[in-house]
């Protein structure tokens, strides 16, 4: 598997948060099985998808947010093949009908806590019949499609699954990742450049919505400015701005967190030509590897615990550090940001990403000076790779109870604000 193959698979365009887009995509597939008026929509999903649909804004909806909006809008989308850019098709008429469906109690959303990775099961019942679509593991990976209970044959694909790609990357040493990144080819450079421009565009757009005192001097460089720009981009995206971003390892916020700071830093005076592309390629590989350890949807914040760690590795390479320094930076991040929870996609993610950019810069700066948290401390391991294994244990085993409490809090809030009964078992 080449560097380009990996980057092409893991850097993908997305409009709006990827989990609501995934739900809408499933609803569009289910809804397209018949053409009569929609009577009812039923959604069953994993806990991570539920969290990330709970409060995030949906593009072209007038900043509507909530777990019921994504399937209600997606079921009306005329062209399901739009995938994660499904919300580009939404019109005011779609929003009005979705509102009627929701207000009349004809949309239900339940959580299946047995699924550790992404799972979306959506049924759309129309006057002339019903359709069902099931996605699993990846945001657009369709595993079942039905019309009135009859299975519809699915086409085969030679494309690797996200988990198989991530498992391959996670099996690489930091030295191997650096070797792959420093051999970045022209196609990979072009792909990364396109991703950078998309994510810089939403960061600049988001910056127009923030007060000048927050942004500081526009000529300012360094991690403080980069963190504010990342925060601005994530804020705009989570608000529901209709701008496509480049998502990394299934997350647009990861893509913004990795691409924007490295793009800004690589343009500073004195950086070697082409080093920025190498740094972004390395940061991408490390982010992909960490995502494998955490799972695509986790109890911990993916921007801090995956993209932040990837960014730290990229900063190290940008400043001339070697594999040992990358390992130290990873350990420094694991010893610092582990435990920052994911309480769903929302505008507050901007503050978490800003914190992760600052943490990544400090972790990399210390690592380049040969300073790392000693292996005897806390959860860190003997090296960066061992630290990542421990991070995975914390996220997947230690924080299951935290994830359940977050879901219960969300269910309580939904019941208080809408009067709807709990739909999370």
CORSUL-V656934 format. One record per residue. RES is the residue in one letter. SS is DSSP state (hx for helix, st for strand, lp for the rest). NEAR is the number of other C-alpha atoms within 8 Angstrom. Layout:
BEGIN
<<RES & SS & NEAR> <RES & SS & NEAR>>
END
This chain:
BEGIN
<<X & lp & 4> <X & lp & 5> <X & hx & 10> <X & hx & 9> <X & hx & 8> <X & hx & 10> <X & hx & 12> <X & hx & 9> <X & hx & 8> <X & hx & 12> <X & st & 13> <X & st & 10> <X & st & 10> <X & st & 13> <X & st & 16> <X & lp & 19> <X & lp & 17> <X & hx & 13> <X & hx & 10> <X & hx & 15> <X & hx & 16> <X & hx & 13> <X & hx & 13> <X & hx & 16> <X & hx & 15> <X & hx & 16> <X & hx & 17> <X & hx & 16> <X & hx & 14> <X & hx & 18> <X & hx & 17> <X & lp & 11> <X & lp & 9> <X & lp & 10> <X & lp & 8> <X & lp & 8> <X & lp & 7> <X & st & 9> <X & st & 10> <X & st & 10> <X & st & 14> <X & st & 10> <X & st & 13> <X & st & 12> <X & st & 14> <X & lp & 16> <X & hx & 13> <X & hx & 12> <X & hx & 14> <X & hx & 12> <X & hx & 13> <X & hx & 15> <X & hx & 15> <X & hx & 12> <X & lp & 12> <X & lp & 15> <X & st & 16> <X & lp & 18> <X & lp & 13> <X & lp & 12> <X & lp & 11> <X & lp & 6> <X & lp & 11> <X & lp & 9> <X & st & 11> <X & lp & 11> <X & hx & 12> <X & hx & 10> <X & hx & 12> <X & hx & 14> <X & hx & 17> <X & hx & 15> <X & hx & 14> <X & hx & 15> <X & lp & 14> <X & lp & 9> <X & lp & 12> <X & lp & 7> <X & lp & 8> <X & hx & 11> <X & hx & 5> <X & hx & 8> <X & hx & 10> <X & hx & 14> <X & hx & 12> <X & hx & 17> <X & hx & 16> <X & hx & 9> <X & hx & 8> <X & lp & 12> <X & lp & 8> <X & hx & 7> <X & hx & 6> <X & hx & 10> <X & hx & 11> <X & hx & 8> <X & hx & 8> <X & hx & 11> <X & hx & 9> <X & hx & 8> <X & hx & 13> <X & hx & 12> <X & hx & 7> <X & lp & 6> <X & lp & 7> <X & lp & 10> <X & st & 12> <X & st & 10> <X & st & 11> <X & st & 10> <X & st & 12> <X & lp & 11> <X & lp & 7> <X & lp & 5> <X & lp & 9> <X & lp & 9> <X & lp & 11> <X & lp & 16> <X & st & 13> <X & st & 16> <X & st & 12> <X & st & 16> <X & st & 14> <X & st & 16> <X & st & 12> <X & st & 14> <X & lp & 8> <X & lp & 8> <X & st & 10> <X & st & 15> <X & st & 18> <X & st & 17> <X & st & 17> <X & st & 13> <X & st & 16> <X & st & 13> <X & lp & 11> <X & lp & 11> <X & lp & 12> <X & lp & 10> <X & lp & 8> <X & st & 9> <X & st & 9> <X & st & 11> <X & st & 15> <X & st & 12> <X & st & 13> <X & lp & 7> <X & lp & 8> <X & st & 6> <X & st & 8> <X & lp & 8> <X & lp & 5> <X & lp & 7> <X & lp & 4> <X & lp & 4> <X & lp & 4> <X & lp & 4> <X & lp & 4> <X & lp & 6> <X & lp & 7> <X & hx & 11> <X & hx & 8> <X & hx & 8> <X & hx & 10> <X & hx & 12> <X & hx & 10> <X & hx & 8> <X & hx & 11> <X & hx & 13> <X & lp & 7> <X & lp & 9> <X & lp & 8> <X & hx & 9> <X & hx & 8> <X & hx & 8> <X & hx & 12> <X & hx & 10> <X & hx & 8> <X & hx & 10> <X & hx & 12> <X & hx & 7> <X & lp & 7> <X & lp & 12> <X & lp & 7> <X & hx & 6> <X & hx & 7> <X & hx & 11> <X & hx & 10> <X & hx & 8> <X & hx & 10> <X & hx & 11> <X & hx & 8> <X & hx & 8> <X & hx & 12> <X & hx & 12> <X & hx & 8> <X & hx & 11> <X & hx & 15> <X & hx & 12> <X & hx & 8> <X & hx & 14> <X & hx & 17> <X & hx & 11> <X & hx & 11> <X & hx & 14> <X & hx & 11> <X & lp & 7> <X & lp & 7> <X & lp & 9> <X & lp & 7> <X & hx & 6> <X & hx & 5> <X & hx & 7> <X & hx & 12> <X & lp & 8> <X & lp & 5> <X & lp & 5> <X & lp & 4> <X & lp & 7> <X & lp & 10> <X & lp & 7> <X & hx & 10> <X & hx & 8> <X & hx & 11> <X & hx & 13> <X & hx & 14> <X & hx & 11> <X & hx & 14> <X & hx & 16> <X & hx & 14> <X & hx & 17> <X & hx & 18> <X & hx & 16> <X & hx & 14> <X & hx & 14> <X & hx & 15> <X & hx & 16> <X & hx & 12> <X & lp & 16> <X & lp & 13> <X & lp & 10> <X & lp & 8> <X & st & 10> <X & st & 15> <X & st & 15> <X & st & 16> <X & st & 14> <X & lp & 12> <X & lp & 12> <X & st & 10> <X & hx & 13> <X & hx & 10> <X & hx & 14> <X & hx & 15> <X & hx & 17> <X & hx & 15> <X & hx & 15> <X & hx & 13> <X & hx & 15> <X & hx & 14> <X & hx & 14> <X & hx & 10> <X & hx & 10> <X & hx & 10> <X & hx & 10> <X & lp & 8> <X & lp & 8> <X & lp & 4> <X & lp & 4> <X & lp & 10> <X & lp & 6> <X & lp & 5> <X & lp & 6> <X & hx & 11> <X & hx & 15> <X & hx & 10> <X & hx & 14> <X & hx & 15> <X & hx & 13> <X & hx & 13> <X & hx & 16> <X & hx & 16> <X & hx & 12> <X & hx & 11> <X & hx & 15> <X & hx & 15> <X & hx & 15> <X & hx & 13> <X & hx & 14> <X & hx & 13> <X & hx & 12> <X & hx & 11> <X & hx & 12> <X & lp & 10> <X & lp & 12> <X & lp & 11> <X & lp & 12> <X & lp & 14> <X & st & 12> <X & lp & 12> <X & hx & 12> <X & hx & 13> <X & hx & 14> <X & hx & 15> <X & hx & 15> <X & hx & 15> <X & hx & 18> <X & hx & 18> <X & hx & 16> <X & hx & 16> <X & hx & 17> <X & hx & 16> <X & hx & 14> <X & hx & 13> <X & hx & 17> <X & hx & 14> <X & hx & 13> <X & lp & 7> <X & lp & 6> <X & lp & 11> <X & lp & 8> <X & hx & 9> <X & hx & 7> <X & hx & 13> <X & hx & 17> <X & hx & 12> <X & hx & 16> <X & hx & 19> <X & hx & 16> <X & hx & 16> <X & hx & 12> <X & hx & 16> <X & hx & 15> <X & hx & 11> <X & hx & 7> <X & hx & 11> <X & lp & 10> <X & lp & 7> <X & lp & 9> <X & st & 7> <X & lp & 10> <X & lp & 9> <X & lp & 11> <X & lp & 15> <X & lp & 12> <X & lp & 12> <X & lp & 8> <X & hx & 12> <X & hx & 13> <X & hx & 8> <X & hx & 10> <X & hx & 16> <X & hx & 12> <X & hx & 10> <X & hx & 12> <X & hx & 15> <X & hx & 11> <X & hx & 12> <X & hx & 15> <X & hx & 11> <X & hx & 8> <X & hx & 13> <X & hx & 16> <X & hx & 9> <X & hx & 11> <X & hx & 15> <X & hx & 11> <X & lp & 6> <X & lp & 8> <X & lp & 8> <X & lp & 10> <X & lp & 10> <X & lp & 7> <X & lp & 9> <X & lp & 6> <X & lp & 7> <X & lp & 6> <X & lp & 9> <X & lp & 17> <X & lp & 13> <X & lp & 8> <X & lp & 11> <X & hx & 14> <X & hx & 10> <X & hx & 10> <X & hx & 15> <X & hx & 14> <X & hx & 9> <X & hx & 11> <X & hx & 13> <X & hx & 11> <X & hx & 9> <X & hx & 10> <X & hx & 14> <X & hx & 12> <X & hx & 8> <X & hx & 8> <X & lp & 11> <X & hx & 10> <X & hx & 7> <X & hx & 8> <X & hx & 10> <X & hx & 8> <X & hx & 8> <X & hx & 9> <X & hx & 11> <X & hx & 9> <X & hx & 8> <X & hx & 10> <X & hx & 11> <X & hx & 9> <X & hx & 8> <X & hx & 11> <X & hx & 11> <X & hx & 8> <X & hx & 6> <X & hx & 6> <X & lp & 7> <X & lp & 7> <X & lp & 5> <X & lp & 9> <X & lp & 9> <X & st & 9> <X & lp & 6>>
END
